[in-house]
Amino acid sequence: MLNHSNSSLPSGLEHSVSGSMLPDLQISFRVFAAHRRKVNANWSFPEHKHSQYEINVVLEGSQYMRVEGKNYTQTEGEILWLTPNQRHSSLGVLDGTTMEYVCIHFEVDDSWLRQQLSQLTDVRYPVGSPLEQALRPIIKDVAQATKESEGTHQKLLTLLASFRLFAVLSELLLQVKQQLSAQNPTTELAEQIAAHIEREWALVSNEEDGTDDKEPLRIEQLAEQLGYSSTHCNRVFHKAYGISPRQYVSMIKLRKAKLLLMNPALSIEQISEQLGYRDLSQFSKQFKRWTNMSPTAYRQLSY
């Protein structure tokens, strides 16, 4: 068998009649802390927020939920769709008996996909709604997987549910996109800011010290170029992506770090330098803050 390096391979375009290319995708879709729980009338959960998306579904009974100061009555089968950094709490079981629910957290590191998900603007999706109908079989699979004993079978069921969740959300977003006649101007501004951050970070990543200290200044400069205040740009960006521009920079760096760590030809010291950190210690500390594990531990998981 002949072994060619990528640089020696032909483009394949010679003598081609027609063709097209699909866009490259580098998306990390992480599902975690998915659980099924049955609670009694004394149960409640305090107000909190997190950087992940959350899908909360009542399997049996009903509960009171509060999201961003607004109360919701969630009955059997209904879905609460919670976006990153939305404050929410459970005020308890509605009828004073018991309630059973499934909760799924997932994280998306791709800015474009996060922006697309922001089009799902409702919090409560009743039984029969397109989102509820699409997610219903996946919720059943997750609920069933929680009954399995820990091991390979349960992991495979969870993996299957995760891929199905990703596929279903993509299909729903296609439907939403087709229904939109025009793009919101604020969404366009957010996309401009995101594109600028990615270009700028790619240019200066080898010069920065890894602390993201320069990011607020770049946003202020961009806001001035676009004719908006930095406050308005930050607000628009957060509304579209669910995170601040500074958090977005950290997300880009984390995504790049994960990809580089999967390359065994690169040492962790080399990766640290490529990402613009002063030294390996600083990179290791930042990576552990992001992932709760060291770069070495993450690399071992990748092999």
JOZI-V817318 format. One line per field, one symbol per residue. phi: phi as a letter, one per 20 degrees, with the letter a starting at -180 (. if undefined). Layout:
phi = ???
This chain:
phi = .fddfffefffnefmfebrbceffcccddddblfbcbdcdfeebcffbbbedfcddceebnabeccclndeceddgnfddddegmffbbdepffemdcbcbcccdbccdefffffffffeefeddffnfgffffegffffffffffefffqfffffffffffffffffffffffffffeeebefgffffffffffffffffffdgfdeenemfeggffffffgffencffffffffffffdmbegffffffffffffffffeeffdfffffgffenefbfffffffffffdmbfgffffffee
